[in-house]
């Protein structure tokens, strides 16, 4: 695999995670692996934890790309 490939994977993954967090926030529901859909009105604590993890993971991967 070329060296540039691994760098762009971090950027692509970061953008997908960050965009997914924005869409989940606007749609008021998010997908949790092995659990299904979580709605903001029914389980607000779980919803915000999952969305926060998506935001932070997206920022982390974009930061890794920018620091390389």
Secondary structure, DSSP 4 states (H G I P E B T S, - for coil): --HHHHHHHHHHHHHHHHHHHHHHHHHTEEEETTTEEEETTT-HHHHHHHHHHHHHHHHHHHHHHHH-
